[in-house]
Amino acid sequence: MPPKRVTRLPVRPSGVRYPVLVVVFICAACGLVYELELVALASYLIGDSVTQASVVLSLMVFAMGVGSLLAKRLRCRAAVGFGLVEGGLALIGGCSALVLYAAFAWLGEARYVLVGFSLAIGVLIGAEIPLLMSLIQRAESTRAAGTREGAREKEGAPDPAGTVADLFAADYVGALVGGLAFPFLLLPWLGQLTGALVTGAVNAVAGGGLVLWLFRRDLTARSRALLIVANVTVLAVLATATVLVDDFERAARRAVYGDSVRVAVHTDLQEVVVTGEPGGPPDLFVDGRLRVGGQDEYRYHESLVHPAMNGPHARVLIIGGGDGLAAREVLRYPGVRSVTVVERDPGVVRLARTNPELATLNGHAYRDPRVRVAFADAFRWLRGAGDDGRYDVVISDLPDPGISASTKLYSEEFYGLASRVLADGGRLVVHAGSVSARPHTFWTVDSTLRAAGYATRAYSAWGRGAALAAGPDRAERAARTDAADGDANGDAGAGPGAGPDGRTGAGADVGTGGGTGDWGYVLAVAGTYPPDLGLSPDAPRLRSLTADALASGARAAERTRDAQGAGPPPSTLVHPRYGG
C-alpha cells in the first residue's frame, strides 16, 4: 500500500496540473495512433476498410467504458496503477501491428487477433483519465493540507470541474495530433510496424516518467522497483522489435508469398510484390492481393479486352491496368491509334516498365508511342476529361468491387462520368468480380450500369491457376476453391471464382493445388439495345477466347441471374451496395 501520510511532491502542487496535461496529450496521441494502425493494417490484411474501421472503433469505445469502471479499483493506488497501465498499453499497442501481421502471415487468420487487441487497448485507454484525475486530486489534497485556510483562499480553491475540462481538452487535442501524425508522418516515414513500435516507446516514456518523477514519493520501494523493471522491459522489447523489424517483415513476406519473392517495394500508396519461380511467369500482388497470375493471366485479359474491341477502336481508355497487360491486348489491333491508361500509382507502372519479367509479360507495352499514362484517381480524371476527346472503347480493369477502396469506381456516378467520354456507339467493359462466388455483387454492377443509362451483356470466363502465394483471407478463399473443384466436377457452369480480394480465380490460392475459378464481366453501351457479344473481324489470334467460349460464358452468367429475382438495386456514392 502507498504511504498513508501526505507526502510532499517534487514540484509545487499547483504545478502538477501542467505536467499531467502534457502526459494526457501524449498518451491521447499514442492511443489514437494505435487505433488507426489497427484499422489500416486490418484493411490491408483482411479487406473491406469500412467493416474493419467499424469493428475496431466500436470495440475500442465499448472497452474504454469497461476500462473506466475497472480503474475505480485502482484509485487508492493511482500512481502505480497509472504507471502499469501505461506500460501495458505501450507494450500491447506498440506490438499490435507486429502480432496482427504475424497472425495473418503464419496462421492465415487475423480477425480474432484484431478483436483481442481492440478490446485490450480500449480497456487500457479507458483507465487513463480516471487514474490521472485521481493523481491531480492527490496534488490538490497535498496543496490543501500544506497551506493555511487563508493561503488556500488566496491561491484558489480546488476546481474539479475545471480539472475535468482541462483533462478532456488535452485528450482531444492529443487525439488530433495523433490522428494527423499517423498518415502524414509515421506511415510514410516509418511504416506500419516501426511506427507502432516507436509510438509505444513514446507512450512508455511519458507514462512511466510522470509517475517515477512527480509521484515517486507515493510509491513504496517495491512499487517503484516494479515500475522501473516493467518500463525497462517494455522499452527493451520495443527496441529489440524495432531492430529486428526488417528481418521479421522479410520472414512474414516469405510466409505469405512463398520463397519466390522477386521484388517487393513500397510505393507512396501501397505495397507491390512480384513473385514467381526462375524462368516462370511472374505473379503480381498489390497490398497482399493477387492482381496478376502470370500462368493464366491471358485468359483474364483476353476476355476483358477483345469483346469490347468488336467495333470502332481507334481510341481506347484503360482505367486501372497499370501492369500494362490490358494495354498489351489492345495494341494487338493495327487500327488502334491511341491508348490512355489512367493509373493512380506511378510505382505500379514503373515496375511494369522496368521489371524484366513484368515487361516481358506485358510485351513492353509502355514502349509503344501510342500509349499515354495519366497518374490520377480515375474518378477525378473523368470529371476533368471533357477536353480530352471521346473514346471508342473504355476498359475498367480494377480490383473487385468488394474492396472498399474501389467501391466508388463501381458507382452509378462513376459510370455516368464514363458515358461522357464514350464516343457514339462506344463500348464500356467492366471487370465485375466472380459471377458464381459473388453473384449479388456481380449483378449489382450490372444494375448500376443500367441505372446509369447503359444496356448490358454479362459474360464470364474460366481459368485454372497454379498454386500461387496466398493473399488476404486465404483460408476463406481456400474453402471456396474446394467448393469450386467439387462443383466443377458436377457442372461446368458452376463453381466459385475469384475471392473478394483480387482478379484471379479461387484456384490461385496457396495450398489448394490449383482449382477452377471464374472472372465476370459486363459489356455495356449507352442506350436501350444490348451490345453484340462477339469478336472483331480483325481480332488477332487468341490463346483461349473463341466465339463459342464467349457464348458459353454468357449462358453461365445468365444462369446466376435468376437467383437474384428482380435484381439488386444500383450502387451509388452515398449508398454503396457492395461487400456482400
C-alpha positions in Angstrom: 0.0 0.0 0.0 1.2 3.6 -0.6 2.2 5.7 2.4 -0.9 6.9 4.3 0.6 10.2 5.3 0.5 13.1 3.0 3.9 13.3 1.2 5.5 16.3 -0.5 5.6 16.4 -4.3 8.9 17.3 -6.0 7.2 20.3 -7.6 4.8 22.9 -6.3 1.3 21.3 -6.0 -0.1 24.0 -8.3 2.5 23.0 -10.9 1.4 19.3 -11.1 -1.5 20.1 -13.4 0.6 21.1 -16.4 3.0 18.1 -16.5 -0.1 15.8 -16.1 -1.8 17.6 -19.0 1.3 17.2 -21.2 1.2 13.4 -20.5 -2.5 13.3 -21.2 -1.8 15.0 -24.6 1.0 12.5 -25.4 -1.0 9.4 -24.3 -4.1 10.5 -26.3 -2.0 10.9 -29.4 -0.5 7.5 -28.9 -3.8 5.9 -28.3 -5.3 7.2 -31.5 -2.2 6.1 -33.4 -2.9 2.5 -32.1 -6.5 2.7 -33.3 -5.6 4.0 -36.7 -2.7 1.4 -37.0 -5.1 -1.4 -36.4 -7.7 -0.1 -38.8 -5.1 0.5 -41.6 -3.4 -2.9 -41.2 -6.7 -4.8 -40.8 -8.0 -3.2 -44.0 -4.8 -4.2 -45.8 -4.7 -7.8 -44.5 -8.5 -8.6 -44.3 -10.0 -6.1 -46.8 -13.2 -4.0 -46.6 -11.9 -0.9 -44.7 -15.4 0.2 -43.7 -16.0 -3.1 -41.8 -12.6 -3.1 -40.2 -12.9 0.6 -39.0 -16.4 -0.1 -37.6 -15.2 -3.2 -35.7 -12.1 -1.5 -34.3 -13.7 1.8 -33.3 -16.8 0.3 -31.8 -15.0 -2.3 -29.8 -12.5 0.2 -28.5 -15.2 2.7 -27.4 -17.0 -0.1 -25.6 -13.8 -1.3 -24.0 -12.9 2.2 -22.9 -16.1 2.3 -20.8 -15.1 -1.0 -19.3 -11.6 0.3 -18.5 -13.1 3.4 -16.8 -15.1 1.2 -14.5 -12.2 -1.1 -13.7 -10.0 1.9 -12.9 -12.1 2.6 -9.9 -10.4 -0.4 -8.2 -7.0 1.3 -8.7 -7.8 4.8 -7.3 -6.2 4.1 -4.0 -3.0 3.2 -5.9 -3.4 5.7 -8.7 0.3 6.3 -9.2 1.5 2.7 -9.5 -1.8 1.8 -11.3 -1.3 4.5 -14.0 2.3 3.5 -14.4 1.4 -0.1 -15.0 -1.5 0.8 -17.3 0.8 2.9 -19.5 3.5 0.2 -19.6 0.9 -2.4 -20.6 -0.6 0.0 -23.2 2.8 0.8 -24.6 3.6 -2.9 -25.0 0.3 -4.1 -26.4 -0.3 -1.1 -28.6 3.3 -1.0 -29.8 3.4 -4.7 -30.7 -0.2 -4.8 -32.0 0.7 -4.3 -35.7 3.5 -6.8 -35.4 1.4 -9.6 -33.9 -1.5 -8.9 -36.2 0.7 -9.3 -39.2 2.3 -12.4 -37.8 -1.1 -14.0 -37.2 -2.1 -13.3 -40.8 1.2 -14.5 -42.2 1.6 -17.7 -40.3 -1.9 -18.6 -39.2 -3.8 -17.2 -42.1 -6.4 -15.6 -39.8 -6.2 -12.1 -38.2 -9.8 -11.3 -37.3 -9.7 -12.7 -33.8 -6.4 -11.1 -33.0 -7.8 -7.8 -34.2 -10.8 -8.1 -31.9 -8.5 -9.0 -28.9 -6.2 -6.1 -29.5 -9.1 -3.7 -29.9 -10.6 -4.7 -26.6 -7.3 -4.7 -24.7 -6.1 -1.3 -26.0 -9.6 0.1 -25.4 -9.6 -1.1 -21.7 -6.2 0.4 -21.0 -7.1 3.7 -22.7 -10.3 3.9 -20.8 -8.4 3.6 -17.5 -6.1 6.5 -18.2 -8.4 9.5 -17.4 -9.9 8.2 -14.1 -6.4 7.5 -12.8 -5.0 10.8 -14.0 -7.9 12.5 -12.3 -7.0 10.8 -9.1 -3.4 11.9 -9.4 -4.5 15.5 -9.9 -6.8 15.3 -6.9 -3.9 13.9 -5.0 -1.9 17.0 -5.8 -4.9 19.2 -4.8 -5.1 17.4 -1.4 -1.4 18.0 -0.8 -1.8 21.7 -1.5 -4.8 21.9 0.8 -3.0 20.1 3.6 0.1 22.1 3.3 -1.4 25.6 3.4 -3.5 27.6 5.9 -7.1 28.4 5.1 -6.3 32.0 4.2 -3.5 31.0 2.0 -5.7 28.4 0.3 -8.3 31.0 -0.4 -5.7 33.4 -1.8 -4.2 30.6 -4.0 -7.6 29.4 -5.1 -9.8 26.5 -4.1 -9.6 23.2 -6.0 -11.8 23.2 -9.1 -12.9 19.7 -10.0 -14.9 20.9 -13.0 -12.0 22.8 -14.4 -9.7 19.9 -13.9 -12.0 17.6 -15.9 -12.3 20.2 -18.6 -8.5 20.6 -18.8 -8.1 16.8 -19.0 -10.5 16.3 -21.8 -9.2 19.3 -23.7 -5.7 17.9 -23.6 -7.0 14.5 -24.5 -8.9 15.8 -27.6 -6.0 17.9 -28.8 -3.7 15.0 -28.4 -6.0 12.8 -30.4 -6.0 15.4 -33.2 -2.2 15.5 -33.3 -2.0 11.7 -33.3 -4.6 11.4 -36.0 -2.7 13.8 -38.2 0.7 12.4 -37.4 -0.2 8.8 -38.4 -0.9 9.4 -42.1 1.5 12.3 -42.7 4.5 11.4 -40.6 4.5 7.9 -39.1 3.1 5.9 -42.0 5.3 7.4 -44.8 8.5 7.7 -42.8 8.4 4.7 -40.6 5.8 2.3 -42.0 3.1 0.5 -40.1 5.2 -1.8 -38.0 8.0 0.5 -36.9 5.6 3.4 -36.5 3.6 1.4 -33.9 6.7 0.3 -32.1 8.1 3.9 -31.8 4.7 5.1 -30.6 4.7 2.5 -27.9 8.2 3.7 -26.8 7.0 7.3 -26.5 3.9 6.1 -24.6 6.1 4.2 -22.1 8.5 7.0 -21.5 5.7 9.6 -21.0 3.6 7.5 -18.6 6.4 5.9 -16.6 8.3 9.2 -16.4 5.4 11.1 -15.0 4.9 8.6 -12.2 8.5 8.0 -11.3 9.2 11.7 -11.3 6.2 13.6 -9.9 4.7 10.9 -7.8 7.7 8.8 -6.8 7.1 9.6 -3.1 3.7 8.0 -3.3 5.3 4.7 -4.3 6.7 2.0 -1.9 10.1 0.7 -2.7 8.6 -2.4 -4.1 6.2 -0.5 -6.3 9.0 1.8 -7.6 11.2 -1.2 -8.4 8.2 -2.9 -10.2 7.5 0.1 -12.3 11.2 0.6 -13.2 11.6 -3.1 -14.2 8.3 -3.1 -16.1 9.1 0.1 -18.1 12.7 -1.0 -18.8 11.4 -4.4 -20.0 8.8 -2.8 -22.2 11.3 -0.4 -23.8 13.8 -3.3 -24.3 11.1 -5.4 -26.0 10.1 -2.5 -28.3 13.7 -1.6 -29.1 14.6 -5.2 -29.9 11.5 -5.5 -32.1 12.4 -2.2 -33.9 15.9 -3.5 -34.6 14.6 -6.8 -36.0 11.5 -5.5 -37.8 13.1 -5.7 -41.2 14.0 -9.4 -40.7 10.5 -10.0 -39.4 8.9 -8.4 -42.4 11.1 -10.5 -44.8 10.2 -13.7 -42.9 6.5 -12.8 -42.9 6.6 -11.9 -46.6 8.0 -15.3 -47.3 5.3 -16.9 -45.2 2.6 -15.0 -47.2 4.0 -15.1 -50.7 6.3 -18.1 -50.6 10.1 -18.3 -51.1 9.9 -17.0 -54.7 9.6 -13.3 -54.0 11.5 -11.4 -56.8 10.7 -7.8 -56.0 9.0 -6.2 -53.0 8.6 -2.4 -53.0 6.5 0.1 -51.0 5.2 2.8 -53.3 3.7 6.0 -51.9 0.3 4.3 -52.0 0.7 0.5 -51.5 2.9 -2.5 -51.3 3.7 -4.2 -54.6 5.3 -7.7 -54.7 6.4 -9.7 -57.7 6.8 -13.4 -57.1 7.5 -16.4 -59.3 10.0 -19.2 -59.9 13.0 -18.5 -62.1 12.2 -18.9 -65.7 8.4 -18.9 -65.0 5.8 -16.2 -65.4 5.6 -13.6 -62.6 2.7 -13.1 -60.3 1.9 -9.5 -59.1 0.5 -8.8 -55.7 -0.8 -5.3 -54.7 -1.4 -4.8 -50.9 -1.3 -8.5 -50.5 -4.0 -9.2 -53.1 -3.2 -11.1 -56.2 -3.6 -8.8 -59.2 -1.9 -10.8 -61.9 -1.5 -14.6 -62.0 1.2 -15.0 -64.7 0.3 -18.5 -65.6 -3.2 -17.8 -66.9 -3.5 -14.0 -66.9 -4.0 -14.2 -70.7 -7.4 -15.8 -70.1 -8.5 -12.9 -67.9 -7.2 -10.1 -70.2 -8.3 -11.7 -73.5 -11.9 -12.0 -72.1 -11.7 -8.4 -70.7 -10.4 -6.7 -73.8 -11.4 -8.4 -77.0 -15.2 -8.4 -76.7 -15.1 -4.7 -76.2 -12.9 -4.2 -79.4 -15.7 -5.6 -81.6 -16.4 -2.3 -83.3 -14.6 1.0 -83.8 -11.5 1.0 -81.5 -9.2 3.8 -82.7 -9.1 5.5 -79.3 -9.1 3.3 -76.2 -9.2 4.3 -72.5 -8.0 1.8 -69.8 -9.0 2.6 -66.2 -6.5 0.9 -63.9 -4.4 -1.8 -65.6 -1.1 -0.2 -64.6 0.5 -3.6 -65.1 0.3 -3.0 -68.9 -1.4 -6.3 -69.7 -4.7 -4.9 -70.9 -2.7 -2.4 -73.0 -0.8 -5.3 -74.5 -4.0 -6.9 -75.8 -5.4 -3.6 -77.1 -2.1 -2.8 -79.0 -2.5 -6.1 -81.0 -5.1 -4.3 -83.1 -3.5 -2.4 -86.0 -6.4 0.1 -86.1 -5.6 1.4 -82.6 -4.3 5.0 -82.8 -4.0 5.9 -79.1 -4.3 4.2 -75.7 -4.7 6.2 -72.5 -4.0 4.4 -69.2 -5.3 6.0 -66.0 -3.5 4.6 -63.1 -3.3 6.1 -59.6 0.0 4.6 -58.5 3.1 5.5 -60.5 5.0 2.8 -58.7 3.0 0.0 -60.4 3.6 1.5 -63.9 7.3 2.0 -63.1 7.6 -1.7 -62.1 5.7 -2.8 -65.2 8.2 -0.8 -67.3 11.4 -1.8 -65.6 11.0 -5.2 -64.1 12.2 -7.6 -66.8 9.7 -10.3 -66.1 6.7 -8.0 -66.0 7.9 -6.0 -69.0 8.2 -9.2 -71.0 4.8 -10.4 -69.9 3.1 -7.1 -71.0 5.0 -7.1 -74.3 6.8 -3.9 -73.4 3.5 -2.1 -73.9 4.8 1.1 -72.4 7.4 1.5 -75.0 4.7 1.8 -77.7 4.4 5.5 -78.7 0.6 5.1 -78.9 0.4 4.6 -75.1 0.0 7.6 -72.8 -0.2 7.3 -69.0 -2.1 9.6 -66.7 -1.3 9.2 -63.0 -4.6 10.2 -61.3 -7.6 9.0 -59.4 -9.9 7.7 -62.2 -13.0 9.4 -60.7 -11.3 12.8 -60.7 -9.7 12.3 -64.0 -13.0 11.5 -65.7 -14.6 14.7 -64.2 -11.9 16.8 -65.8 -11.6 14.8 -69.1 -14.1 16.9 -71.1 -11.4 18.4 -73.4 -9.5 15.1 -73.9 -11.8 13.8 -76.7 -14.0 10.8 -76.8 -13.0 7.1 -76.7 -14.4 4.2 -78.8 -13.6 1.8 -76.0 -13.4 2.2 -72.2 -11.9 -0.7 -70.3 -12.4 -0.8 -66.5 -9.6 -3.1 -65.2 -10.0 -2.6 -61.5 -10.0 -4.7 -58.3 -13.2 -6.4 -57.4 -16.0 -4.1 -56.1 -16.0 -5.8 -52.8 -12.8 -3.9 -51.9 -13.9 -0.7 -50.3 -11.2 1.5 -51.8 -12.6 0.7 -55.3 -16.3 0.9 -54.5 -16.7 4.5 -55.9 -15.3 3.3 -59.2 -18.2 0.9 -59.4 -20.9 3.5 -58.6 -23.7 4.9 -60.8 -22.0 8.3 -60.7 -18.7 6.9 -62.0 -20.4 5.1 -64.9 -22.2 8.4 -65.7 -18.9 10.1 -66.0 -17.6 7.3 -68.2 -20.5 7.8 -70.5 -19.5 11.4 -71.1 -16.1 10.3 -72.6 -17.6 7.5 -74.8 -18.0 8.2 -78.5 -21.3 7.4 -80.2 -21.6 3.7 -80.2 -18.7 3.3 -77.9 -18.4 0.3 -75.6 -17.6 0.1 -71.9 -16.4 -3.2 -70.4 -16.2 -3.7 -66.6 -14.5 -6.4 -64.6 -17.2 -7.1 -62.1 -15.8 -9.9 -59.9 -16.8 -13.5 -59.8 -20.2 -14.5 -61.2 -20.6 -17.7 -59.3 -18.9 -16.9 -56.0 -20.4 -13.5 -55.5 -23.5 -13.3 -57.8 -25.1 -10.5 -55.8 -22.1 -8.2 -56.2 -21.8 -9.1 -59.9 -25.4 -8.3 -60.7 -25.2 -5.1 -58.6 -22.6 -3.9 -61.1 -24.9 -4.8 -63.9 -27.9 -3.0 -62.3 -25.7 0.0 -61.6 -24.7 0.2 -65.2 -28.3 0.0 -66.3 -29.2 2.8 -63.9 -26.6 5.0 -65.4 -28.2 4.6 -68.8 -26.4 1.6 -70.3 -27.7 -1.5 -72.0 -25.6 -4.5 -70.9 -24.5 -8.0 -71.7 -22.9 -10.2 -68.9 -20.5 -13.0 -69.5 -17.8 -14.9 -67.7 -14.5 -16.7 -68.4 -12.8 -19.6 -66.6 -9.2 -20.1 -65.6 -7.1 -22.7 -63.8 -4.4 -21.1 -61.7 -1.2 -22.7 -60.4 -0.5 -22.9 -56.7 0.4 -19.3 -56.0 1.2 -17.4 -52.9 -1.5 -16.5 -50.5 -3.3 -13.2 -50.4 -5.7 -11.9 -47.7 -8.4 -14.1 -46.5 -6.6 -17.1 -47.8 -8.5 -19.5 -45.5 -11.8 -18.3 -46.8 -10.6 -18.4 -50.4 -9.2 -21.9 -50.0 -12.6 -23.1 -48.8 -14.1 -21.5 -51.9 -11.6 -23.4 -54.0 -12.6 -26.7 -52.5 -16.2 -25.9 -53.3 -15.2 -24.9 -56.8 -13.4 -28.2 -57.5 -16.5 -30.1 -56.3 -18.9 -28.0 -58.3 -16.7 -28.1 -61.4 -16.7 -31.9 -61.4 -20.5 -31.9 -61.4 -21.4 -28.8 -63.5 -19.1 -26.9 -65.8 -21.2 -23.8 -65.4 -21.0 -23.6 -61.6 -18.3 -23.2 -59.0 -16.8 -20.2 -57.2 -14.4 -17.8 -58.8 -12.2 -15.1 -57.6 -12.3 -14.2 -53.9 -13.2 -10.6 -52.9 -9.5 -9.6 -52.9 -8.2 -9.8 -56.5 -8.7 -10.6 -60.1 -7.7 -14.3 -60.2 -9.9 -17.3 -59.7 -10.2 -19.1 -56.4 -7.8 -21.7 -57.7 -5.0 -19.2 -57.3 -4.8 -19.9 -53.5 -1.9 -21.4 -51.8 -2.1 -25.0 -50.6 -5.0 -25.9 -52.8 -3.1 -27.4 -55.7 -5.0 -25.2 -58.2 -8.7 -25.0 -58.9 -11.1 -23.7 -61.4 -12.5 -20.2 -60.9 -14.3 -17.6 -63.0 -14.0 -14.0 -63.8 -17.1 -12.0 -64.5 -17.5 -9.1 -67.0 -20.2 -6.7 -68.1 -20.1 -5.2 -71.6 -22.2 -2.1 -71.9 -23.3 0.6 -74.4 -25.2 3.7 -73.9 -28.9 3.3 -74.9 -31.5 0.6 -74.8 -30.1 -2.1 -77.1 -27.6 -4.5 -75.6 -24.3 -4.8 -77.4 -23.4 -7.7 -79.6 -21.1 -10.2 -77.8 -18.5 -11.4 -80.2 -15.0 -10.8 -81.6 -13.9 -8.2 -84.1 -13.2 -9.4 -87.6 -9.6 -8.0 -87.3 -9.1 -9.7 -83.9 -5.6 -11.2 -83.5 -5.1 -14.9 -82.9 -6.1 -15.6 -79.3 -4.9 -18.3 -77.0 -8.1 -19.0 -75.1 -11.0 -16.9 -76.2 -13.3 -18.0 -79.0 -16.8 -17.0 -80.1 -18.1 -20.3 -78.7 -16.4 -19.7 -75.4 -18.0 -16.2 -75.2 -21.4 -17.6 -75.8 -20.9 -20.3 -73.2 -19.7 -17.6 -70.7 -22.8 -15.5 -71.4 -25.1 -18.5 -70.7 -23.2 -19.3 -67.5 -23.6 -15.8 -66.3 -27.3 -15.6 -67.1 -27.9 -18.8 -65.1 -27.0 -16.9 -62.0 -29.3 -14.0 -62.7 -32.4 -16.0 -61.8 -31.4 -16.3 -58.2 -31.3 -12.5 -57.9 -35.0 -12.2 -58.5 -35.9 -8.7 -59.7 -32.2 -7.8 -59.5 -30.3 -5.8 -56.8 -30.6 -2.0 -56.5 -27.8 0.1 -58.1 -24.8 1.3 -56.0 -24.2 5.0 -55.6 -21.6 7.1 -53.8 -23.9 7.8 -50.9 -25.4 4.3 -50.8 -22.7 1.7 -51.8 -24.2 -1.8 -52.0 -21.1 -3.9 -52.5 -19.3 -6.0 -49.9 -21.9 -8.8 -49.6 
